[in-house]
Amino acid sequence: MSEAPQEPVRLSREGAVGVLTLNRPDKRNALDLGMRAAIAAAVRALEADAAIRAIVITGGDSVFAAGADLNLLVDKGAQDVAAIDLGQYWAPLANARKPVVAAVSGFALGAGCELALMCDFIVADASARLGQPELAVGIMPGAGGTQRLVRSVGKQVASLMLMTAEPLTGERAFQLGLVAELAPEGQSLARALELARKAARMPPKAIEATKRVLRQGADLPLDAALALENREFLLLFDTDDKTEGMRAFLDKRKPQFNGR
């Protein structure tokens, strides 16, 4: 009797934090269509769960995701790849309302690096290697690996990473601002969970508004981005959580945010 196929992702819960673990260790978590679809479904499920207020994505202690599964793409032409519509699998994560933290150990390359870049911030450990080596196999990034990368590290470093296909160490990525925090080796998940728990204690509407302003404002002229920020700022004054947060501060107690 054959064994049941391994689930491409595993979901677990750490209090109010949902943990999504990539689970193709024999393929170094290479992102085939099954895993991409499973990631999208898992993010949708975590977004719909009112008890979950933050999300951590990890590949485990030895690798985050070593890139796309090239078996999927090697014999495909442009129309074939367009018909697959790879972007559909990333939309739930890219548009997530809840805070999402990437915990990166080992390789996060190609589509794996793009996956990490879609998260709100990255916690990496000393073993991490982040890169976009697509040019070495004759293509270029197609899921944000140019645009999110250049917005994170600037044109000089992005061009260097893309045109040489050389990854950054976790320490160098931290120095350049690609990574938010550098944890000791083997501790990226523990630190990501610690930070996600802090984010999970924040008022959901304020988190959602902040994400919206960061995401949309980056593509707007400064005046328009400031107007967007001010609009979202004012709207939060009509929430229960604003009153609770300010009252708790004045009363010197911990706030109890309800998401309203």
C-alpha positions as CSV (number, residue, x, y, z in Angstrom):
1,M,0.0,0.0,0.0
2,S,1.5,3.3,-1.0
3,E,1.9,6.2,1.5
4,A,-0.5,9.1,1.3
5,P,1.1,12.1,-0.5
6,Q,2.7,14.6,1.7
7,E,0.8,17.9,2.2
8,P,2.7,20.7,0.5
9,V,2.1,23.1,3.4
10,R,1.3,22.5,7.1
11,L,-0.8,24.9,9.2
12,S,-0.5,25.2,12.9
13,R,-1.4,27.8,15.5
14,E,0.6,29.6,18.2
15,G,-2.0,31.5,20.1
16,A,-3.3,34.2,17.8
17,V,-0.5,33.5,15.2
18,G,-1.1,31.2,12.3
19,V,2.0,29.4,11.1
20,L,2.3,28.3,7.5
21,T,5.1,25.8,7.0
22,L,6.3,25.0,3.5
23,N,6.6,21.2,3.3
24,R,8.5,19.8,0.4
25,P,11.8,19.2,2.2
26,D,13.0,16.6,-0.4
27,K,12.8,19.3,-3.1
28,R,14.1,22.1,-0.8
29,N,10.6,23.5,-0.9
30,A,10.7,24.2,-4.6
31,L,7.5,25.9,-5.5
32,D,5.4,23.8,-7.9
33,L,1.8,24.5,-8.7
34,G,0.5,22.3,-5.9
35,M,2.5,24.2,-3.3
36,R,1.6,27.6,-4.7
37,A,-2.1,26.6,-4.7
38,A,-1.8,25.3,-1.1
39,I,-0.1,28.5,0.0
40,A,-2.9,30.6,-1.5
41,A,-5.6,28.4,0.2
42,A,-3.8,28.5,3.5
43,V,-3.5,32.3,3.5
44,R,-7.2,32.6,2.6
45,A,-8.1,30.3,5.5
46,L,-5.9,32.2,8.0
47,E,-7.4,35.5,6.7
48,A,-10.9,34.2,7.3
49,D,-10.2,32.9,10.8
50,A,-11.1,35.7,13.3
51,A,-9.0,34.1,16.0
52,I,-5.8,34.5,13.9
53,R,-4.4,38.0,14.0
54,A,-1.0,37.5,12.4
55,I,0.7,35.0,10.1
56,V,4.2,33.5,10.0
57,I,5.5,31.7,6.9
58,T,8.5,29.4,7.3
59,G,10.2,26.7,5.4
60,G,11.8,25.1,8.4
61,D,15.3,25.2,9.9
62,S,17.3,24.4,6.8
63,V,15.7,26.0,3.8
64,F,12.9,28.6,3.1
65,A,12.3,27.9,-0.6
66,A,15.0,27.2,-3.1
67,G,12.9,28.7,-6.0
68,A,10.4,27.6,-8.6
69,D,10.2,24.0,-9.6
70,L,11.9,24.2,-13.1
71,N,10.2,21.0,-14.1
72,L,7.1,23.0,-14.4
73,L,8.6,25.6,-16.7
74,V,11.4,24.1,-18.8
75,D,9.3,23.1,-21.8
76,K,6.8,25.9,-21.6
77,G,6.5,28.9,-24.0
78,A,5.3,32.4,-23.2
79,Q,1.6,31.5,-24.0
80,D,1.8,28.4,-21.9
81,V,3.1,30.2,-18.8
82,A,0.6,33.1,-19.3
83,A,-2.2,30.5,-19.4
84,I,-1.1,29.1,-16.0
85,D,-1.5,32.6,-14.6
86,L,1.1,32.2,-11.8
87,G,0.0,35.5,-10.3
88,Q,-3.3,34.1,-9.1
89,Y,-1.5,32.0,-6.5
90,W,0.3,35.0,-5.0
91,A,-2.7,37.5,-4.8
92,P,-4.0,36.3,-1.4
93,L,-0.6,36.8,0.2
94,A,0.2,40.1,-1.6
95,N,-3.2,41.5,-0.5
96,A,-3.4,40.0,3.0
97,R,-5.0,42.3,5.5
98,K,-3.3,40.7,8.5
99,P,0.4,41.1,9.3
100,V,2.6,38.5,7.6
101,V,6.2,37.7,8.7
102,A,8.6,35.5,6.7
103,A,11.0,33.4,8.9
104,V,14.0,32.6,6.6
105,S,16.6,30.1,7.2
106,G,18.8,28.7,4.4
107,F,18.0,29.5,0.8
108,A,15.3,31.9,-0.2
109,L,16.0,32.0,-4.0
110,G,14.0,33.1,-7.0
111,A,10.3,32.5,-6.3
112,G,11.3,31.7,-2.7
113,C,12.8,35.2,-2.3
114,E,9.7,36.7,-4.0
115,L,7.5,34.8,-1.5
116,A,9.5,36.3,1.3
117,L,9.3,39.8,-0.2
118,M,5.5,39.6,-0.4
119,C,5.4,39.4,3.4
120,D,5.3,42.6,5.5
121,F,8.8,41.9,6.9
122,I,11.5,39.3,6.9
123,V,13.3,37.8,9.9
124,A,16.4,35.8,8.7
125,D,19.1,33.9,10.6
126,A,22.8,33.7,9.9
127,S,22.3,30.8,7.5
128,A,20.0,32.7,5.2
129,R,20.8,33.3,1.6
130,L,18.4,35.5,-0.3
131,G,18.7,36.0,-4.1
132,Q,17.0,36.3,-7.5
133,P,19.1,34.0,-9.8
134,E,16.5,33.7,-12.6
135,L,18.9,35.3,-15.2
136,A,21.2,32.3,-14.7
137,V,18.5,30.1,-16.3
138,G,17.6,32.4,-19.1
139,I,14.6,34.3,-17.6
140,M,14.0,37.1,-15.0
141,P,11.8,37.4,-11.9
142,G,8.1,37.5,-12.7
143,A,6.4,37.8,-9.4
144,G,7.8,40.9,-7.9
145,G,11.5,40.0,-7.7
146,T,12.5,43.2,-9.6
147,Q,9.9,45.7,-8.3
148,R,9.7,44.6,-4.6
149,L,13.5,44.1,-4.5
150,V,14.3,47.6,-5.9
151,R,11.9,49.2,-3.5
152,S,13.6,47.4,-0.6
153,V,17.3,47.8,-1.4
154,G,17.5,50.4,-4.2
155,K,18.6,50.2,-7.9
156,Q,22.3,49.6,-7.3
157,V,21.9,46.5,-5.0
158,A,18.9,45.2,-6.9
159,S,20.8,45.4,-10.2
160,L,23.8,43.7,-8.7
161,M,21.7,40.8,-7.3
162,L,19.8,40.3,-10.5
163,M,22.6,40.7,-13.0
164,T,25.1,38.5,-11.2
165,A,22.6,36.0,-9.8
166,E,24.6,36.2,-6.5
167,P,22.6,35.8,-3.3
168,L,23.0,38.0,-0.2
169,T,23.9,36.5,3.1
170,G,21.5,37.0,5.9
171,E,23.8,39.5,7.5
172,R,24.3,41.5,4.3
173,A,20.6,41.5,3.6
174,F,20.0,42.8,7.1
175,Q,22.6,45.6,6.6
176,L,20.9,46.6,3.3
177,G,17.4,46.7,4.7
178,L,16.1,43.7,2.8
179,V,15.7,41.9,6.1
180,A,14.1,43.5,9.2
181,E,15.9,41.5,11.8
182,L,18.8,39.0,11.9
183,A,18.5,36.2,14.4
184,P,21.1,33.7,15.5
185,E,21.3,30.6,13.3
186,G,18.3,28.4,13.9
187,Q,16.3,31.1,15.6
188,S,14.5,32.8,12.7
189,L,11.2,31.1,13.4
190,A,11.3,31.8,17.2
191,R,12.1,35.5,16.6
192,A,9.4,35.8,13.9
193,L,6.8,34.3,16.2
194,E,7.8,36.7,19.0
195,L,7.4,39.7,16.6
196,A,4.2,38.2,15.1
197,R,2.7,37.9,18.6
198,K,3.4,41.6,19.2
199,A,1.7,42.5,15.9
200,A,-1.3,40.2,16.8
201,R,-1.9,42.3,19.9
202,M,-2.4,45.5,17.8
203,P,-5.9,46.7,16.7
204,P,-6.8,44.9,13.5
205,K,-8.3,47.9,11.8
206,A,-5.2,50.0,12.5
207,I,-3.0,47.2,11.1
208,E,-5.1,46.9,8.0
209,A,-5.1,50.7,7.4
210,T,-1.3,50.8,7.9
211,K,-0.7,48.0,5.4
212,R,-3.0,49.7,2.9
213,V,-1.1,53.0,3.2
214,L,2.3,51.4,3.0
215,R,1.3,49.4,0.0
216,Q,-0.6,52.0,-2.0
217,G,1.4,55.0,-0.9
218,A,4.6,53.7,-2.3
219,D,3.3,54.1,-5.8
220,L,1.8,57.6,-5.3
221,P,3.3,61.1,-5.5
222,L,4.2,62.3,-2.0
223,D,1.2,64.7,-1.8
224,A,-1.3,62.0,-2.7
225,A,0.4,59.5,-0.4
226,L,0.1,62.0,2.5
227,A,-3.5,62.6,1.7
228,L,-4.1,58.8,1.8
229,E,-2.3,58.6,5.1
230,N,-4.4,61.4,6.6
231,R,-7.7,59.9,5.4
232,E,-6.9,56.5,7.0
233,F,-5.7,58.3,10.2
234,L,-9.0,60.1,10.5
235,L,-11.1,57.0,9.8
236,L,-9.5,55.2,12.7
237,F,-11.0,57.8,15.1
238,D,-14.4,56.3,14.5
239,T,-13.3,52.8,15.7
240,D,-14.0,51.3,19.1
241,D,-10.3,50.2,19.3
242,K,-9.1,53.8,19.1
243,T,-11.2,54.7,22.1
244,E,-10.1,51.5,23.9
245,G,-6.4,52.1,23.1
246,M,-6.3,55.7,24.3
247,R,-8.4,55.0,27.4
248,A,-6.2,52.1,28.3
249,F,-3.1,54.2,27.9
250,L,-4.6,56.9,30.2
251,D,-5.8,54.3,32.7
252,K,-2.3,52.6,32.7
253,R,-3.7,49.2,31.7
254,K,-3.3,46.9,28.7
255,P,-5.9,47.5,26.0
256,Q,-8.3,44.8,24.9
257,F,-8.8,45.4,21.1
258,N,-11.9,43.8,19.5
259,G,-11.3,44.6,15.9
260,R,-14.2,47.1,15.7
